[in-house]
Amino acid sequence: MGPRMNDRSLPEMRAYFKRIGYEPQDFDKLNIIHVTGTKGKGSTSALTQSILKQYPANIRTGLFTSPHLIAMRERIRINGEPISEELFAKYTQDVWERLEATKAETLAQQTTEDARELLRMTREHPDKPAYFRYLNLVAMHAFMQENVDVAILEVGVGGEYDSTNIIEKPIVCGITALGLDHVTVLGDTIDKIAWHKAGIIKPHVPAVAFEQVPEAMAVIEERAKEKDAPLTILHAKDVERLKGVKVGLAGVHQLYNALTAIELCRTWLERCRGVTLTEAVPEEFKDGLAKVVWPGRGQQLDMGDTRLGDKINNVAWFLDGAHTAESLRVCADWFEETVKQEEASRILMFNCTNGRDGPRLLDVIASIQPEVKFEHVIFTTNITFRKGYTADSKNLTVSATDAVAMQTTLAEAWKERIPSFKTDNVHVVPTIEDAVDWVADYAQHAKKVQVLTTGSLIMVGNTLTALGVPPQ
């Protein structure tokens, strides 16, 4: 038995859905693909969506992912595109009004016997779900109203108690690579984390898992056996199947995600459309693999798409939302491999969200310094602009003072790791706008500049916002 984390969350989520007019079995018609993991669950979900959208059968897709990069509505996609502002507003309002209609009855039933309930009652809207859960309600409502043929749901955190796990009969479940992330919530060992992730496996529903370390694999196999769920295990060596196949996301790790997506789509098509595809990489999947779009992950930005396009054309901007040691290693390898043949001034723009082990994560990037030779390092908060408009991903739980303090700690950690690095070339700035403007000024006096922005997916999204890139 795994840790008892949020074991009330699913009954609460079912109650929220009931209040807006849905029972869990209503979602069976969405033909759901449910995806969890620590690394690659978002990319795998995006690849799965792209394959099914491009598959020659006119499949209408819904995709729910987190976090967003620029606009909140990116989390809910129809046929790969962020839901329109009009529909996002409509479905968000629908959910709010349905919750309001049941507010009095709900509050009358709430007790204040324990600390959790007392804390909830201090909120401005104690009868409403928290942020992620609310967007989960909106997404499922949108997919039902939009009559999608398939809904691909990326788990928020964990799996067993995640709000997406109220679904009862998905078509297939996927588990991507696991690592130590969200340890305060899921546990601090890989087997505890595996228990949570494998919680999305449902009775008699096929599951696809990428190979894990033995202690994690044992947990996944045991939980699949308990549910009598057929389990397909993919291995790193299977990447040979993709030789000569174009995958539109950079890095070898995306090939692993592509393998998982291929198996998820193969299973879905067999169970929902009666189509049996036996090729290692079905020909009908290749369009979707090549055309996948997933911003902020191994992305090289075309500066022509930014507000600085007419000012600087000598900057290559690389963005990757890596935020665990494992994903940062992949990011570092990708950046090093991409730029190693080129002469350029290189800048690292780094942020680490409070609560993560920043200096340890910085070790990974510092390890490629002998090869890539960053000339400047900028540590920035996640705050997008100096004043006025802020991005959809503004964090109201961390003060600006604390955010700057964290970046100062990281700056000191960088100097400790690379004592020869010029102190004057280590910069701490209060906003992403300051960092972007610094790069723009620097580029005016350089031949060619390459910027790597990494350490936080929120920072990557806010960088795109500061650069004036529209939602993608």
C-alpha positions, 0 to 999 in steps of 0.5 A: 500500500502506498502513502495516504496522500490526498485520499479525499481528493477523488471523492471531492472531485466527483462531488464537484463534477456532480455539481456541474452535471456529470458523473464519472461514467459520463466521460467514458464516451470521450475514449480517454488516453490517460498519461502520467510520469515524471519526465515526458508526460506532456510531450508524450501526450502532445505526440499522441494527440498529433498522431491521432489528429494526423491519422487519416480518419478525421479524429477530433482530438481533445488534449488537457495538459499543464502547465501552460506557457503563455495563456491559460487556454493552452491547457485545453486544446481541440485538434491541437490548437488552444481553445479559443478565448470565446470558448474558454470564457464560455466554458469557464463561466458555465462551470462557475455558474453551475457551482454557484447554483449549488453553493448554498447547499454545499456550504450547508453540508460542510463541517469544520471538524478538522484543520483541513476544513477550517482552512478551506472555510477561510478561502474567498470561495470555500465551495469552489475547487482549487486552481488545477481542479477547476481547470480540470472541470472546465476541460472535461466540460469543454471536451463533452460539449465539443464532442471530441472523439478522443480526450488525452489527459495528462496527470497533474501530480502523481496519479492515484489521487490526481483529480484527472483520475476520477475517470473509470474506463479509459481506453489505454493508460501510459506511464513515461519515465519516472524520477524524483519530483514533487517529493514532498507530496509523493514520497522520497523514493522511486518506489513510492513515486511509482506507486502513485503514478501506477495508480492510473492503471484501471481494471482490465484496461491496457497500460503502456509503460516505458522501462524504469529502474527495477524497484519502480518497474516492480511496483508498476508490474504489481499494480497492473497485475492487481488490476488484471491490466495487460501491460506493455513495457517499452525499452530504450533499445526499441528506439532503433525502430525510429531510425529514419523516422522524423520526430518533430521534437529535439533530443533522444528522450523525445524518441522514447516519448514517441515510442510510448505515444506510438503504442498508446495510439496503436492500442487506441485505434485497435480498441476504438476503431477496430484497426490493427497496425502491426508495423513497428512504426505504422506509416499512418503515424509518421505525419503526426510524429513529424508535425508535432508542436510542443513549445518550450521543450527543446525549442529553438525560437525564430526571433522573427516571431518575437517583438525583437525581430526587427532589432536583433537578428543575430540571436539564436534563442533556445528554450527548454522547461527542464526542471529535474536533474534528469531532464536538465541533463537531457537539455544540457546534452541537446544544447551542447550537441546543437551548438558545438560546431558554431562560434558564438557568445553564449548566455545562460538564463536560469531560474529555479522555482522555490522548493526545488534543489536549485544548486544541485540542478545547477550542477548539471548545467555547470558540467557542460561549461568546459564545452559550451563556455557560457560568457554570461549567466543571468539568474531571473525570477519568474516575474514577467514584467517590471510593472503592469500586465502580468502573464497567466502564470503569475505566482501569488504564493512567492513574494518578489523578495523571496524570488530574488533571494533564491536567484542570488543563492543560485548566483553564488552557487554558480560562482562556487562551481566555476571559480574562474567565471568572471564575477561581473558576468553573473547577473541577478535581475528582478524580472524576465523583461529585464533579462530579455532587455539585457540580452537585446542590449548585449546583442547589439555589440556581438556578432552572434549570440546563443541564449539557453533559457532553462530550469523552469517551465514557468520561466520559459513560458514567461520568457515567450510572453516577454518576447511577445510570442502569441499562444501556440 
